Amino acid sequence: MCIHKHKDNRQKELCKFLIDWIIDNLQPLYVVQSPSFCRLISELDLAFIMPDEKGIKKVIGNAYNYTLPALIKKIKLEAKNISLTTDMWTSRGGQGYIG
């Protein structure tokens, strides 16, 4: 059986769905390294090429850099009051940080 990879636009669209799922469900980025997760995805779509953590971080960073200026502008123009909440997290290496 010969599997053809997806065209670039479709691959990007599927990557976006994957990243949305990771963010919406608070999954760690290293989920893409899980053998059972990779097996599941390949069973669902053999042509999908799983991005690595670095690729996912790049897409999220680009989205952040694109969205932040628009969000700041919207807050400056429309917000009367704002409330911010942070949370303490621990990295896999045991390092604490606010996120």
N, C-alpha and C positions, 0 to 999 in steps of 0.2 A: 504494500500500500504506500503510495507516494503522497506525502502531506506537503501542500504548498503553504508557505507562510502568508499571513495577512498582508494586504496592502498597507502602506505606511499610515494612512488616515484611520483605517480600522484598528490597527495595532495601538495607535495613540488613544483612540476612543476607548478601547478595552482597558488600557493602562489607567485612564482617567476613572473608569468605573471601579477598578481595583483600588486606586488611591482614595476615592470617595468612600469605599467600604472600610478601608483601614482607618480613615479619620472618623467617620460616623460611628464606628463600633469600637473606637479607642484601642485598636490593635497595635502592637509594637511593629515597627518597620521590619524587624527581622522575621516576621511571619512568612515573608517571601522566601526564606531559606529553609523553612520547615519541609522535610521530605514528604510528609503526609499532605500538606497543603499543596505543594507542587504536583503531587500525584492527582489530587482532586481536580486542580485546574486543568491538567493535561487530559484527564478523562472527559472534562466538560468541553474542552476546545484544544485539540492537538496542535493547531496552528498558532496559538497564542505563545509569544515569547515572554517569559516571566522577567520583569525588570529586577535589577538588584537594588539593595538599599540605597546605594549612591544615586542611582537614577531616580528613585522615588523622592529622595531628599532634594534633588535638583528641581523636580517638578513642583514640589511643595514650596521651595524657596522662591521660584519664579512666580508662583501664584501669590505668595505673600508680598513680594516686591511690586507686583502689578496692582494688588488690591489696597495696600497700605495707604498710598497717597490719596486714593479716592475716598477711603474711609475717613482719613483725617479731614479732608475737605468737607465731607458730609457732616461730620461732628461739629466742625467750626461753624458751618452754616445753619444747622438745624437743631443741634442739641441745646437744651436748656440746663439739664443736669445729666451727669453720667455716674455710673457706679461700676467699679472694677473689682473683680475677685481673682485671687490667685490661689494656687494650690502647691503644696510641697510634694516633690517627686523624688524618687531614688533611681539612679541609673543602674544598669546591669552590673556596673563596677562598684556599686555601693556609694557613689557620689550623690549627695543631696543637691537639689536645685529647685528654684521656683519656676513654675510653668503655667 
